[in-house]
Amino acid sequence: MTKSPLTLYLAAPRGFCAGVDRAIKIVEMALEKWGSPVYVRHEIVHNKFVVDSLRDQGAVFVEELDDCPDDRPVIFSAHGVPKAVPAAAAKREMIYVDATCPLVSKVHIEAQRHADNGLQMIMIGHEGHPETVGTMGQLPKGEVLLVETVADVATVQVRDPSKLAFVTQTTLSVDDTIDIVAALNARFPGIVGPHKEDICYATTNRQEAVKAMAPKCDAMLVVGAPNSSNSRRLVEVGARAGCNYAQLVQRAADIDWRALDGITSMGITAGASAPEVLINEVIDAFKARYDVTVEMVVTAEENVEFKVPRVLREPA
């Protein structure tokens, strides 16, 4: 049977970012140094394939520090944790390694600096997301107020409108955040913003690549997990940028082929915690069904690398 022709646009950058790469390396190096089991508080990154692979190597994933024994190392996920978590680990004299992405740590430091200057914080983020919980947990309760939408800005109750600063979750939609920041500046003209954009370079770059790719495509797939904030934002960005069908898939097995009937062009990208092996699996699934021509849509080059903590670089 003759295969239909399909132009497959592949976004670049896509997939793993430096923070995710570092976090996975931290778990692997900890297993190498201390043997298994090594405990990890929360999914190290939001990707089932990655988590299952590390579990097979001896990592044990738990939701709370209380679920960890005192005598085994524990790693904190790339999303960051409230200050109370490392404090509790230190009190129990546990070996712990913080895999928080350095760009999330930067937001934590910013929040602390603003608090030291007497400013109450407003955080733009998603309620319940581990990164938001971790950032809000850097300061005492009530010192960080969460807003998710422009509408939230109108109702947020602050202590003193003249003493405010804001930070953002690093994985938000750039376009949505611009609107919320504008609403904050309109309601609180003196509010202090970050010196440099809190939304990380990888989130921004992946969204820009999708914006460039989406108008060319009949359909677009984002390889990523349903609990991955940056992956879900890529789907939204693709739909807004003119792609009629933009969907999130974890694996090739999740592709709804009936919905793609009749397409001649396809866009593929991946969230920052999706490994290249899953992207290749999706590409191979299309090659099995179509006569595929691959075209790259390159909008940025990434060469960022973050060092792992010193404790893992030292001999056991």
C-alpha positions in Angstrom: 0.0 0.0 0.0 1.3 3.4 -1.0 2.0 5.7 2.0 0.6 9.2 2.0 3.2 12.0 2.0 3.7 13.8 5.3 5.9 16.8 6.1 7.0 16.4 9.7 8.2 19.6 11.3 10.4 19.0 14.3 10.8 21.9 16.7 14.2 22.9 18.1 14.8 23.4 20.9 12.6 20.6 22.3 12.8 18.0 25.1 15.3 18.0 28.0 16.6 21.3 29.5 19.7 21.7 31.6 17.8 21.6 34.9 16.1 18.3 34.0 19.4 16.8 32.7 21.1 17.8 36.0 18.3 16.4 38.2 18.4 13.0 36.5 22.2 13.0 36.7 21.9 13.7 40.4 19.8 10.6 41.0 22.0 8.4 38.9 25.2 9.7 40.6 23.6 9.2 44.0 22.8 5.6 43.2 26.4 5.1 42.0 27.9 6.7 45.1 25.6 5.3 47.9 24.0 2.3 46.2 20.3 1.6 46.3 17.9 2.5 47.6 18.1 6.2 47.2 14.9 8.0 48.1 13.5 10.9 46.0 10.9 13.3 47.4 8.3 13.8 44.7 8.9 12.8 41.0 12.4 14.0 40.2 10.9 15.5 37.0 7.4 15.2 35.6 7.9 12.3 33.2 6.7 8.7 33.8 9.3 7.1 31.5 12.1 8.9 33.3 10.8 8.1 36.8 10.2 4.4 35.9 13.7 4.1 34.5 15.3 5.6 37.7 13.0 3.3 39.8 14.4 0.3 37.9 17.9 1.5 38.9 17.0 1.6 42.6 15.4 5.0 43.2 12.4 5.0 45.6 9.9 7.8 44.9 7.9 9.2 47.9 5.7 12.2 48.4 6.9 13.3 51.8 10.1 13.2 53.9 8.2 11.2 56.6 8.2 8.3 54.1 12.0 8.2 54.0 14.2 6.2 56.5 16.9 8.2 58.4 19.7 6.1 57.2 19.3 6.4 53.4 20.1 9.4 51.2 17.1 11.5 50.0 17.0 13.8 46.9 14.7 16.8 46.5 13.1 17.1 43.1 14.0 19.7 40.3 10.8 21.7 41.2 12.2 22.8 44.6 10.9 22.3 48.1 9.7 24.6 51.0 12.5 25.6 53.4 11.0 23.4 56.1 11.9 20.2 54.1 15.8 20.5 54.2 15.5 21.8 57.7 13.6 18.6 58.7 16.2 16.4 56.9 19.0 18.2 58.7 17.3 17.7 62.0 17.1 14.0 61.4 20.8 14.0 60.3 19.9 12.6 56.9 22.1 12.8 53.9 20.2 14.9 51.4 20.9 16.3 48.0 18.9 19.2 46.5 18.2 18.7 42.8 16.2 22.0 42.6 16.8 23.6 39.2 19.2 26.5 39.6 16.7 28.8 37.8 14.1 27.9 40.4 16.6 28.5 43.2 17.2 31.9 41.7 13.5 32.7 42.2 13.8 31.4 45.8 16.7 33.8 46.4 14.8 36.7 44.9 11.8 36.0 47.1 14.0 36.0 50.2 15.7 39.2 49.2 12.4 41.0 48.7 11.2 39.8 52.1 14.4 41.0 53.7 13.6 44.4 52.2 10.2 44.4 53.9 8.2 43.5 50.8 5.2 41.2 50.6 5.4 38.8 47.6 2.9 38.0 44.9 3.6 34.8 43.0 2.2 34.2 39.5 1.8 30.4 39.3 -0.4 27.4 39.4 -1.9 26.4 42.7 -0.6 23.0 44.0 2.2 22.7 41.5 5.3 21.5 43.3 7.4 24.5 42.1 4.7 27.0 43.4 4.5 25.1 46.7 8.3 25.2 47.0 8.6 28.9 46.2 5.8 29.9 48.5 7.4 27.8 51.2 10.5 29.9 51.2 8.8 32.5 53.4 6.4 32.3 56.3 2.7 31.8 55.6 0.9 34.9 54.3 4.1 36.4 53.0 3.6 35.0 49.5 0.2 35.5 47.8 -0.7 33.4 44.8 -2.4 34.7 41.6 -3.2 32.4 38.6 -5.1 34.8 36.3 -5.7 38.4 35.5 -9.0 38.1 37.4 -7.1 37.0 40.6 -5.1 40.3 40.5 -8.3 42.3 40.9 -9.2 40.5 44.2 -5.9 39.7 45.9 -5.7 41.3 49.4 -2.3 42.7 50.2 -1.0 44.2 53.4 0.5 47.4 52.0 0.1 48.2 48.3 3.3 50.3 48.4 5.4 47.4 49.6 5.0 44.6 47.1 7.2 42.5 44.7 6.3 39.7 42.4 7.9 36.5 41.2 6.7 33.8 38.7 6.7 30.1 38.3 9.4 29.3 35.7 7.3 27.1 33.4 4.3 29.4 32.6 3.1 30.6 29.3 5.1 33.7 28.4 2.0 35.4 26.8 -0.3 34.7 29.7 2.2 36.0 32.2 2.7 39.3 30.3 -1.0 40.0 30.8 -0.9 39.2 34.5 2.2 41.3 35.0 0.4 44.2 33.2 -2.6 43.8 35.6 -0.3 43.8 38.6 1.5 47.0 37.4 -1.8 48.7 36.7 -3.3 47.9 40.2 0.0 48.3 42.2 2.1 50.9 40.3 5.0 50.6 42.7 5.3 46.7 42.6 8.9 45.5 42.2 9.5 42.9 39.5 12.4 40.5 38.9 15.7 41.9 37.6 15.6 39.3 34.9 12.6 37.3 33.6 11.7 34.4 36.0 10.3 32.2 33.2 13.3 30.1 32.3 15.2 30.2 29.0 14.1 26.6 28.2 10.3 27.4 28.6 10.6 30.5 26.5 12.7 28.8 23.8 10.3 25.9 23.5 7.3 28.2 23.2 9.0 30.3 20.6 9.8 27.2 18.5 6.1 26.1 18.7 5.0 29.6 17.6 7.2 29.4 14.5 6.1 25.8 13.7 2.3 25.9 14.4 1.2 28.0 11.4 2.8 25.4 9.1 1.0 22.4 10.6 -2.3 20.7 10.2 -1.8 19.1 13.6 0.8 19.2 16.4 1.8 16.8 19.1 3.6 17.7 22.3 5.4 14.8 23.9 5.1 15.2 27.6 3.4 14.2 30.8 -0.1 15.5 31.8 1.3 16.8 35.1 4.1 18.7 33.3 3.3 22.4 33.4 5.7 23.4 30.6 4.4 20.6 28.3 0.7 21.7 28.8 1.7 25.3 28.1 3.2 24.2 24.7 -0.2 22.7 23.7 -1.9 26.0 24.5 0.7 28.0 22.7 0.4 25.8 19.6 -3.4 26.2 19.5 -3.1 29.9 19.9 -0.5 30.2 17.2 -2.8 28.8 14.6 -2.6 25.0 14.7 -6.1 23.5 14.6 -5.2 20.3 16.4 -2.7 20.4 19.2 -2.5 17.5 21.7 -0.3 16.2 24.5 0.9 12.6 24.3 3.1 10.6 26.7 4.1 7.9 24.2 3.5 6.9 20.6 0.8 4.5 21.8 -1.3 7.6 22.9 -1.6 9.0 19.3 -5.2 9.3 18.1 -4.7 8.3 14.5 -8.3 8.8 13.5 -8.1 12.5 14.5 -5.1 12.9 12.2 -6.9 11.4 9.2 -6.1 13.5 6.0 -3.3 15.6 7.4 -0.3 16.5 5.2 1.8 18.3 7.7 2.6 17.5 11.3 4.5 19.4 14.1 6.3 17.6 16.9 7.9 19.1 20.0 8.4 17.9 23.6 8.3 19.4 27.0 11.5 20.0 29.0 11.2 16.7 30.9 10.6 14.4 27.9 13.6 12.4 26.8 14.6 12.2 23.1 13.9 8.5 23.0 10.2 9.2 23.3 10.3 11.8 20.6 12.0 9.3 18.3 9.4 6.7 19.1 6.7 9.2 18.0 8.6 10.0 14.8 9.0 6.3 14.0 5.3 5.8 14.5 4.6 8.4 11.8 7.3 6.9 9.5 5.5 3.5 9.8 2.3 5.0 8.4 3.4 7.9 6.1 6.0 8.7 3.6 7.7 11.2 5.9 9.9 14.2 5.1 11.4 15.7 8.2 12.0 19.5 8.4 13.6 21.2 11.4 12.2 24.4 12.8 15.1 26.0 14.7 14.6 29.2 16.6 17.4 29.0 19.2 20.6 27.1 20.1 21.0 25.9 23.7 24.3 25.2 25.4 23.5 25.7 29.0 24.9 23.2 31.5 24.5 23.1 35.3 27.0 21.5 37.7 25.8 18.8 40.0 26.2 19.5 43.8 29.8 19.1 45.2 28.8 16.2 47.5 28.3 14.0 44.4 31.6 15.0 42.8 33.5 14.0 45.9 34.5 10.3 46.5 32.3 8.3 48.9 
